[in-house]
Amino acid sequence: MKRVIFTENAPAPIGPYSQAVVAGSMLYTSGQIALHPETGELITSDIETETKQVMENMKTVLEAAGTNFSNVIKATIFISDMDDFAKINGVYGSYFDEADAPARETVQVARLPKNVNVEISMIAIV
């Protein structure tokens, strides 16, 4: 059975998609970008601040589904510039215990929604 996850504490979807969907014991999140959930403002002053906002948005979606970063099994990171990898990785890594961090791929892409620099999606156990 499919259960749609929505929280007002994360940016609202701007198209025909859900913030996340639970299927069985698995949570599949949509990609999060650095939109501030209350103001709708993009937080892109620097890559670390932008990545932190993305991760905080993701944390809120995970919590709305009844889970957290310790239950994430797979993450996908899309970045606009591979030169930002180390800075993004530093912020991303602060949300996980390295001993049981999820599987992950990081891909440089030509363009992301709203011309942001980073977008992250996750799969987790609920």
Residue frames as qw, qx, qy, qz and C-alpha x, y, z in Angstrom:
[[0.000, 0.888, 0.459, 0.000, 0.00, 0.00, 0.00],
 [0.414, 0.379, 0.013, 0.827, 1.23, 3.49, -0.88],
 [0.299, -0.825, -0.388, 0.282, 1.18, 6.36, 1.63],
 [0.362, 0.702, 0.037, 0.612, 1.99, 9.94, 0.58],
 [0.521, -0.470, -0.324, 0.634, 4.07, 12.01, 3.00],
 [0.162, 0.728, 0.159, 0.647, 3.50, 15.75, 3.29],
 [0.467, -0.573, -0.382, 0.554, 4.73, 18.21, 5.87],
 [0.133, 0.964, 0.156, 0.171, 4.35, 21.98, 5.92],
 [0.503, -0.782, 0.254, 0.264, 7.80, 22.09, 7.55],
 [0.522, -0.141, 0.588, 0.602, 9.48, 21.31, 4.22],
 [0.194, 0.317, -0.324, -0.870, 9.08, 23.06, 0.87],
 [0.704, 0.366, 0.452, -0.407, 5.77, 22.21, -0.79],
 [0.560, 0.150, 0.672, 0.460, 5.91, 20.37, -4.10],
 [0.187, 0.569, -0.105, -0.794, 5.76, 22.70, -7.09],
 [0.441, 0.260, -0.649, -0.563, 4.45, 20.11, -9.52],
 [0.881, -0.113, -0.174, -0.426, 2.75, 16.74, -9.75],
 [0.634, 0.171, -0.692, 0.301, 4.89, 14.93, -7.18],
 [0.680, -0.698, -0.206, -0.091, 4.94, 14.22, -3.44],
 [0.171, -0.828, 0.501, -0.185, 7.60, 15.16, -0.90],
 [0.046, -0.331, 0.941, -0.058, 7.92, 11.44, -0.24],
 [0.818, -0.044, -0.280, -0.500, 6.05, 8.17, -0.59],
 [0.402, -0.339, 0.818, -0.234, 6.03, 5.15, 1.72],
 [0.804, 0.166, -0.423, -0.383, 5.60, 1.76, 0.07],
 [0.862, -0.158, -0.455, 0.156, 5.67, -1.12, 2.54],
 [0.642, -0.660, -0.096, 0.378, 8.57, -0.43, 4.89],
 [0.563, 0.058, 0.227, 0.792, 10.43, 1.80, 2.40],
 [0.067, 0.879, 0.206, -0.425, 10.42, 5.58, 2.09],
 [0.564, 0.308, 0.367, 0.672, 11.28, 7.20, -1.24],
 [0.076, -0.750, -0.199, 0.627, 11.86, 10.93, -1.05],
 [0.511, 0.807, 0.170, 0.240, 11.71, 13.44, -3.84],
 [0.583, 0.211, -0.143, 0.772, 14.78, 15.57, -4.32],
 [0.274, -0.878, -0.285, 0.269, 15.13, 18.46, -1.92],
 [0.459, 0.521, -0.013, 0.720, 16.68, 21.78, -2.85],
 [0.346, -0.166, -0.438, 0.813, 17.55, 24.74, -0.63],
 [0.248, -0.579, -0.336, -0.700, 14.11, 26.34, -0.47],
 [0.058, -0.079, 0.646, -0.757, 13.31, 27.74, 2.95],
 [0.093, -0.406, -0.902, -0.112, 9.99, 26.10, 3.87],
 [0.049, -0.686, -0.524, 0.503, 8.46, 29.17, 5.54],
 [0.063, 0.695, -0.087, -0.711, 9.53, 31.92, 3.14],
 [0.788, 0.538, 0.298, 0.033, 9.95, 30.02, -0.11],
 [0.120, 0.913, -0.366, -0.135, 13.28, 31.82, -0.49],
 [0.901, 0.277, -0.239, 0.233, 16.20, 30.01, -2.10],
 [0.529, -0.790, 0.278, 0.140, 19.19, 29.77, 0.25],
 [0.867, 0.371, 0.063, 0.326, 22.20, 29.90, -2.09],
 [0.119, -0.968, 0.219, 0.019, 24.59, 32.36, -0.44],
 [0.051, 0.610, -0.789, -0.054, 27.34, 29.70, -0.35],
 [0.646, 0.099, -0.708, -0.269, 27.46, 25.98, -1.05],
 [0.226, -0.011, -0.860, 0.458, 27.75, 24.92, 2.61],
 [0.324, 0.172, 0.405, -0.838, 24.70, 26.97, 3.65],
 [0.633, 0.199, -0.367, -0.652, 22.79, 25.71, 0.62],
 [0.529, 0.079, -0.844, -0.022, 23.64, 22.08, 1.39],
 [0.011, -0.058, -0.753, 0.655, 22.68, 22.53, 5.06],
 [0.514, 0.176, 0.142, -0.827, 19.24, 23.84, 4.02],
 [0.657, 0.168, -0.614, -0.405, 18.80, 20.85, 1.69],
 [0.399, 0.031, -0.878, 0.262, 19.70, 18.45, 4.51],
 [0.187, 0.107, 0.569, -0.793, 17.42, 20.22, 7.00],
 [0.637, 0.168, -0.176, -0.731, 14.56, 19.98, 4.48],
 [0.626, 0.126, -0.754, -0.151, 15.33, 16.28, 4.06],
 [0.122, 0.033, -0.816, 0.565, 15.47, 15.78, 7.84],
 [0.437, 0.122, 0.304, -0.838, 11.96, 17.26, 8.12],
 [0.722, 0.178, -0.414, -0.525, 10.59, 14.96, 5.41],
 [0.471, 0.122, -0.859, 0.158, 12.21, 11.91, 7.02],
 [0.068, 0.031, 0.696, -0.714, 10.73, 12.87, 10.40],
 [0.584, 0.126, 0.014, -0.802, 7.27, 13.38, 8.87],
 [0.758, 0.139, -0.563, -0.299, 7.46, 9.77, 7.69],
 [0.834, -0.505, 0.120, -0.188, 8.52, 8.58, 11.16],
 [0.916, 0.056, -0.027, 0.396, 12.16, 7.93, 10.36],
 [0.217, -0.921, 0.213, 0.242, 15.55, 9.68, 10.43],
 [0.368, 0.757, -0.525, -0.127, 19.01, 9.75, 8.87],
 [0.351, -0.408, 0.838, -0.093, 20.10, 6.58, 10.69],
 [0.684, 0.257, 0.665, -0.155, 17.56, 4.64, 8.58],
 [0.503, 0.741, -0.218, -0.387, 18.63, 6.05, 5.21],
 [0.838, -0.081, 0.498, 0.207, 19.94, 3.25, 3.00],
 [0.568, 0.311, 0.435, 0.625, 20.59, 5.16, -0.25],
 [0.019, 0.822, 0.121, -0.556, 21.21, 8.79, -1.15],
 [0.592, 0.466, 0.369, 0.544, 21.61, 10.49, -4.50],
 [0.191, -0.741, -0.041, 0.642, 23.33, 13.86, -4.74],
 [0.542, 0.646, 0.337, 0.419, 23.06, 15.97, -7.87],
 [0.331, -0.697, 0.003, 0.637, 25.49, 18.89, -8.08],
 [0.501, 0.858, 0.099, -0.054, 26.05, 21.54, -10.69],
 [0.317, 0.807, -0.464, 0.179, 29.83, 21.75, -10.16],
 [0.918, -0.120, -0.330, 0.183, 32.01, 18.82, -9.09],
 [0.360, 0.432, -0.390, 0.729, 34.48, 21.36, -7.69],
 [0.452, -0.504, 0.203, -0.707, 31.95, 21.83, -4.83],
 [0.803, -0.115, -0.576, -0.098, 32.05, 18.11, -3.95],
 [0.475, 0.040, -0.643, 0.599, 34.31, 18.39, -0.87],
 [0.174, -0.137, 0.304, -0.927, 32.24, 21.20, 0.69],
 [0.725, -0.144, -0.260, -0.621, 28.94, 19.44, -0.02],
 [0.757, -0.021, -0.646, 0.094, 30.35, 16.16, 1.28],
 [0.225, 0.150, -0.597, 0.755, 31.48, 17.85, 4.50],
 [0.459, -0.119, 0.201, -0.857, 27.99, 19.13, 5.29],
 [0.810, -0.012, -0.419, -0.410, 26.26, 15.95, 4.10],
 [0.625, 0.116, -0.719, 0.282, 28.61, 13.79, 6.17],
 [0.055, -0.231, 0.545, -0.804, 27.81, 15.70, 9.37],
 [0.697, -0.116, 0.033, -0.707, 24.29, 14.19, 9.28],
 [0.936, 0.047, -0.317, -0.145, 25.49, 10.56, 9.28],
 [0.656, -0.561, 0.501, 0.061, 27.56, 8.21, 11.38],
 [0.339, 0.625, -0.623, -0.325, 30.33, 7.21, 8.99],
 [0.247, -0.218, 0.940, -0.086, 30.33, 3.63, 10.31],
 [0.361, 0.381, 0.851, -0.027, 26.82, 2.99, 8.95],
 [0.211, 0.485, -0.146, -0.836, 26.44, 5.70, 6.31],
 [0.768, 0.442, 0.374, -0.274, 24.10, 4.91, 3.41],
 [0.598, 0.185, 0.537, 0.565, 25.10, 3.89, -0.09],
 [0.130, 0.842, 0.119, -0.510, 25.37, 6.95, -2.31],
 [0.603, 0.314, 0.367, 0.635, 26.18, 8.35, -5.70],
 [0.043, -0.760, -0.064, 0.645, 27.07, 11.91, -6.58],
 [0.556, 0.434, 0.540, 0.459, 26.50, 13.14, -10.10],
 [0.058, -0.416, 0.082, 0.904, 27.35, 16.43, -11.75],
 [0.390, 0.623, 0.672, 0.087, 24.47, 17.64, -13.90],
 [0.308, 0.373, 0.293, 0.824, 24.10, 20.44, -16.41],
 [0.234, -0.355, 0.019, -0.905, 21.27, 22.20, -14.59],
 [0.157, -0.304, -0.873, 0.347, 19.03, 21.76, -11.54],
 [0.099, -0.782, -0.579, -0.208, 15.57, 23.19, -10.75],
 [0.199, -0.971, -0.128, 0.023, 15.61, 26.93, -10.05],
 [0.517, 0.695, -0.338, 0.369, 19.32, 26.90, -10.98],
 [0.659, -0.699, 0.258, -0.105, 20.34, 25.62, -7.54],
 [0.211, 0.679, -0.703, 0.019, 23.74, 24.04, -6.97],
 [0.047, 0.155, -0.969, 0.185, 22.72, 20.87, -5.13],
 [0.757, -0.148, -0.098, -0.629, 19.70, 18.54, -4.91],
 [0.003, 0.257, -0.942, 0.217, 19.52, 15.41, -2.73],
 [0.799, -0.162, -0.215, -0.537, 17.06, 12.51, -2.63],
 [0.140, -0.371, 0.867, -0.303, 17.02, 9.49, -0.32],
 [0.755, -0.175, -0.546, -0.318, 15.59, 6.05, 0.26],
 [0.142, -0.398, 0.690, -0.587, 15.04, 5.02, 3.88],
 [0.373, -0.265, -0.889, 0.026, 13.48, 2.34, 6.04],
 [0.389, -0.442, 0.077, -0.804, 10.38, 3.36, 8.02]]
